[in-house]
Amino acid sequence: DITGISRPVTKHNCLVRRVEDVQRVVNEAFLVAATGKPGSVLVDLPVDVMTARCTPAAGAERPRLVGYHPPHHAHRRQIQRAAEWINQAERPVLYAGGGVVLAGASEPLRQLAVKANIPCTTTLMAMGAFDESSPLALEMLGMHGTAYANYAVQECDLLIAVGARFDDRVTGDVSKFAPKARIIHIDIDPANIAKSVEVQLPVVGDAREAIDALLPLVRFRPRDPWLAQIAEWKAKFPMKCNGNGGRIKPQAVIRQLGELTNHDAIIATGVGQHQMWAAQFYGWRRPRQIISSGGLGTMGFGLPAAIGAQVACPGQLVIDVDGDASFQMTMTELSTAVTYGLPVKVVILCNQFLGMVRQWQDLFYGKRYSASRIRNPDFARLAEAMGATGMIVDHPDQVGDALSALIKTEGPAVLQVAVEPEENVYPMVAAGKGLGEMDMGSLA
């Protein structure tokens, strides 16, 4: 029952029973997938329909789906109220989610932040929607977000959420989330508004259109005490990498990769510690720069996603930043990259563990490691066996040269990096804690 099992994970699905319906159903599928909040649509075509014949209808009429009317234009009064609240706020924060990227609203978001002088934090799915080189950038918030982003959210008096869904990895304990703030929530999907967190001002509509409507109504405010407080948090709790002791620190690898690529590569990731380090240390500059599995948390996502990105953007540098366990899930796709001559580059942070599982076992289960140690193949030789280039680096002093060589290599290439096995991702907000209750670990 394909439609039955796919219903919970698709925006819409349908079973085509007559060949005469194929043209209409496919047109409707594209309409549903691309409008409102974008999402996957499954069309099940049985073999008898696939082998049947029909005469296509002349001319393509715009599909008309009864009951499907996604909102686009936010209510004018709600926009006016939102602007009033922004102009009155002393300690506002913009909180941008993946909807900003989907709506093509990154540039209007930047204009709003600059014009109203508001610091901006982003979710994993919105990395790059706000240039992290900006002094107003707070970078990622949440479970593994920056300390200054989390403290800003907890201390702000107005939180403007745009295209975000208040995921549990962002909020921590919902009862402790943004306790001093009124919340404005802009989202095209009314089902997302107030689903997890109480919202004082809902604005239903397209993110770009809503921000465009806000821009003429907001005004600049200095907000010097608020920005000074944020600068103090940034100075006190920087994202740093302490020492190496002869071992390669994964955070340092990501930071060097960002510098060598001028923060301009398309980065795909698997799921785990490496995913969080990539989010924290690469230095994102533009939208659609990070391709990562944010909702499903799918290990093995990185390499196939990088291959897809390379097909879509043949002239750009595409790098899969992966973990050893995550890479093993789909590493045979290297042969796909070789077959089609796709110059995908892979950086594997090898710590010989299911890293995030081990971190939780370390912090919450007294280092009683269970089924989290793994035994890796020689990834460099594996790459060579598949027709790609393979490299290995195991000393901190060699990392820069190895990354440079990887980037300059023609065709698909894999760099195996032996990193500190028991390095943890910090900051960390443990389950049941509020954003202000971070474990700073090695960042302290």
Residue pairs with C-beta under 8 A, 6 or more apart in sequence:
2 13
2 15
2 42
2 44
3 13
3 14
3 15
3 42
3 44
6 13
6 42
7 13
9 40
10 39
10 40
10 41
10 42
11 32
11 33
11 37
11 38
11 39
11 40
11 41
12 29
12 32
12 33
12 39
12 41
12 42
13 41
13 42
13 43
13 44
14 25
14 29
14 42
14 43
14 44
15 44
15 46
16 22
16 25
16 43
16 44
16 45
16 46
16 49
17 46
17 49
18 49
19 49
19 52
19 53
19 54
20 54
22 45
22 49
22 54
23 56
23 57
23 60
24 63
25 43
26 43
27 60
27 63
28 63
28 65
29 41
29 43
30 41
31 62
31 63
31 65
31 68
32 39
32 41
32 65
32 68
33 39
33 40
33 41
35 70
36 70
36 71
36 188
36 189
37 70
37 99
37 102
37 187
37 188
37 189
37 192
38 102
70 188
71 188
71 190
71 204
71 205
71 206
72 188
72 205
72 206
72 209
73 205
73 206
73 209
74 186
74 203
74 204
74 205
74 206
74 209
74 210
74 213
75 203
75 204
75 205
76 213
78 201
78 202
78 203
78 204
79 203
79 210
79 213
79 214
79 217
80 217
81 201
82 160
82 184
82 186
82 201
82 203
82 214
83 214
83 217
83 218
85 158
85 182
85 184
85 201
86 92
86 116
86 118
86 158
86 160
86 184
86 214
86 218
87 116
87 217
87 218
87 219
87 221
88 158
89 156
89 157
89 158
90 157
90 223
90 225
90 226
91 155
91 156
91 157
91 158
91 180
91 223
91 226
92 116
92 118
92 119
92 156
92 157
92 158
92 159
92 160
92 223
92 226
93 118
93 119
93 120
93 121
93 138
93 152
93 153
93 156
93 158
93 159
93 160
93 181
94 109
94 112
94 113
94 118
94 119
94 120
94 121
94 130
94 160
94 162
95 120
95 121
95 122
95 123
95 141
95 153
95 159
95 160
95 161
95 162
95 164
96 109
96 120
96 121
96 122
96 123
96 126
96 129
96 130
96 162
96 163
96 164
97 122
97 123
97 125
97 126
97 161
97 162
97 163
97 164
97 165
98 123
98 125
98 126
98 163
98 164
98 294
99 105
99 126
99 162
99 163
99 164
99 187
99 188
99 207
100 106
100 109
100 122
100 126
100 129
100 162
100 163
100 207
100 287
101 125
101 126
101 128
101 129
101 163
101 287
101 288
102 163
102 207
103 163
103 188
103 206
103 207
103 208
104 208
105 129
105 162
105 163
105 207
105 208
105 211
106 128
106 129
106 130
106 286
106 287
108 208
108 211
108 212
108 215
109 120
109 129
109 130
109 162
109 211
110 130
110 131
110 134
111 211
111 215
112 118
112 211
112 214
112 215
112 218
113 119
113 120
113 130
113 134
113 136
114 136
115 215
115 218
115 219
115 220
116 218
116 219
116 220
116 221
117 136
117 220
117 221
117 222
117 223
117 227
118 136
118 160
118 223
119 136
119 137
119 138
119 152
119 226
119 227
119 230
120 130
120 134
120 136
120 137
120 138
121 138
121 139
121 140
121 141
121 145
121 149
121 152
121 153
122 128
122 129
122 130
122 138
122 139
122 140
122 141
123 140
123 141
123 142
123 164
123 167
123 170
123 294
124 140
124 142
124 169
124 275
124 279
124 290
124 292
124 294
125 292
125 294
125 295
126 163
126 164
126 287
127 140
127 279
127 284
127 289
127 290
127 292
128 284
128 285
128 286
128 287
128 288
128 289
128 290
129 287
130 136
130 137
131 137
131 284
131 285
131 286
132 139
132 283
132 284
132 285
133 263
133 283
133 285
138 146
138 148
138 149
138 152
138 230
139 145
139 146
139 148
139 149
139 239
139 280
140 146
140 149
140 279
140 280
141 149
141 150
141 153
141 170
141 435
142 149
142 150
142 167
142 169
142 170
142 171
142 172
142 429
142 435
143 169
143 170
143 172
143 428
143 429
144 276
144 279
144 280
144 425
144 426
144 427
144 428
144 429
145 170
145 427
145 429
145 435
146 237
146 239
146 280
146 427
147 233
147 236
147 237
147 427
147 438
147 440
147 443
148 230
148 233
148 234
148 237
150 427
150 429
150 435
150 436
150 438
151 233
151 237
151 435
151 436
152 230
152 233
153 159
153 177
153 178
153 181
153 435
154 176
154 177
154 178
154 179
154 180
154 434
154 435
154 436
155 180
155 229
156 178
156 180
156 181
157 180
157 181
157 182
158 181
158 182
158 183
158 184
159 178
159 181
159 182
159 183
159 184
160 184
160 186
161 183
161 184
161 185
161 186
161 187
161 199
162 186
162 187
162 207
162 210
162 211
163 186
163 187
163 188
163 207
164 170
164 185
164 187
165 187
165 192
165 195
165 196
166 174
166 177
166 195
166 196
166 197
167 196
167 295
168 174
168 196
171 177
171 196
171 197
171 435
172 429
172 432
172 433
172 434
172 435
172 437
173 432
173 433
173 434
174 196
174 197
176 433
176 434
176 435
176 436
176 437
177 197
177 434
177 435
178 197
182 200
182 201
183 197
183 198
183 199
183 200
183 201
184 199
184 200
184 201
184 203
185 192
185 193
185 194
185 199
185 201
185 202
185 203
186 203
186 205
186 207
186 210
186 211
187 193
187 203
187 204
187 207
188 204
188 205
188 206
188 207
190 202
190 204
193 199
193 202
193 204
194 202
203 210
237 427
237 440
237 443
238 443
239 251
239 280
239 281
239 443
240 443
241 249
241 251
241 252
241 255
241 281
242 249
242 442
242 443
243 249
244 252
244 396
244 420
245 420
246 395
246 396
247 396
247 418
247 419
247 420
248 393
248 394
248 395
248 396
248 399
248 417
248 418
248 419
248 420
249 396
249 419
249 420
249 423
250 273
250 274
250 277
250 349
250 351
250 417
250 419
250 420
250 423
251 277
251 280
251 281
251 423
252 396
252 399
253 347
253 349
253 399
253 403
253 417
253 419
254 277
254 278
254 280
254 281
254 282
254 321
255 281
255 282
255 283
256 399
256 400
256 403
257 265
257 282
257 319
257 321
257 347
257 403
258 281
258 282
258 283
259 283
260 400
260 403
260 404
260 407
261 317
261 319
261 407
263 282
263 283
263 284
263 285
264 285
264 286
264 289
264 317
265 289
265 316
265 317
265 318
265 319
266 288
266 289
266 290
266 291
266 306
266 309
266 313
266 316
266 317
266 318
266 319
267 278
267 282
267 289
267 290
267 291
267 318
267 319
267 320
267 321
268 290
268 291
268 292
268 301
268 302
268 303
268 305
268 306
268 309
268 318
268 319
268 320
268 321
269 275
269 278
269 290
269 291
269 292
269 293
269 301
269 302
269 305
269 320
269 321
269 322
270 293
270 299
270 300
270 301
270 302
270 303
270 320
270 322
270 323
270 326
270 327
270 329
271 292
271 293
271 297
271 298
271 299
271 301
271 323
271 326
271 356
272 299
272 323
272 325
272 326
272 354
272 355
272 356
273 323
273 349
273 351
273 355
273 356
273 359
273 423
273 424
273 425
274 321
274 322
274 323
274 326
274 349
274 355
275 292
275 321
275 323
276 356
276 425
277 349
277 425
278 290
278 292
278 321
279 290
279 292
280 425
282 290
282 321
284 290
291 305
291 306
291 308
291 309
292 301
292 305
293 301
293 305
299 325
299 326
299 329
300 326
300 327
300 328
300 329
300 330
301 326
301 330
302 320
302 321
302 322
302 326
302 327
302 330
302 346
303 320
303 322
303 327
303 330
303 331
303 333
303 334
303 337
303 344
303 346
304 330
304 333
305 320
306 318
306 319
306 320
306 344
306 346
307 333
307 336
307 337
307 342
307 344
309 316
309 318
310 316
310 318
310 337
310 342
310 343
310 344
311 340
311 342
317 345
317 407
318 343
318 344
318 345
319 344
319 345
319 346
319 347
320 327
320 344
320 345
320 346
320 347
321 347
321 349
322 346
322 347
322 348
322 349
323 348
323 349
323 350
323 351
323 355
324 348
324 349
324 350
324 351
324 352
324 374
324 376
324 379
325 353
325 354
325 355
325 374
327 346
327 348
327 379
328 374
328 376
328 377
331 379
331 382
332 386
334 346
334 382
334 383
334 386
334 388
334 412
334 414
335 386
335 387
336 342
337 343
337 344
337 388
337 412
338 386
338 387
338 388
338 411
338 412
341 411
342 412
343 409
343 410
343 411
343 412
343 413
344 412
345 406
345 407
345 409
345 412
345 413
345 414
345 415
346 383
346 412
346 413
346 414
346 415
347 403
347 406
347 415
347 417
348 379
348 414
348 415
348 416
348 417
349 417
349 419
350 376
350 379
350 416
350 417
350 418
350 419
351 419
351 420
351 421
351 422
351 423
352 373
352 374
352 375
352 376
352 421
353 372
353 373
353 374
353 421
353 422
354 371
354 372
354 374
356 425
357 371
357 372
358 369
358 372
358 373
358 422
359 424
359 425
361 367
361 368
361 369
361 370
361 372
362 369
362 422
362 424
363 424
363 428
363 430
363 439
364 430
378 416
379 390
379 414
379 416
380 390
380 391
380 392
380 414
380 415
380 416
381 390
382 390
382 414
383 389
383 390
383 412
383 413
383 414
384 390
387 412
388 411
388 412
388 413
388 414
389 409
389 411
389 412
389 413
389 414
390 413
390 414
390 416
391 402
391 405
391 406
391 413
391 414
391 415
391 416
392 415
392 416
392 418
393 399
393 402
393 415
393 416
393 417
393 418
394 417
394 418
399 417
402 415
402 417
403 415
406 413
406 415
423 442
424 441
424 442
426 439
426 440
426 441
426 442
426 443
427 438
427 439
427 440
427 441
427 443
428 438
428 439
428 441
429 435
429 437
429 438
429 439
430 437
430 439
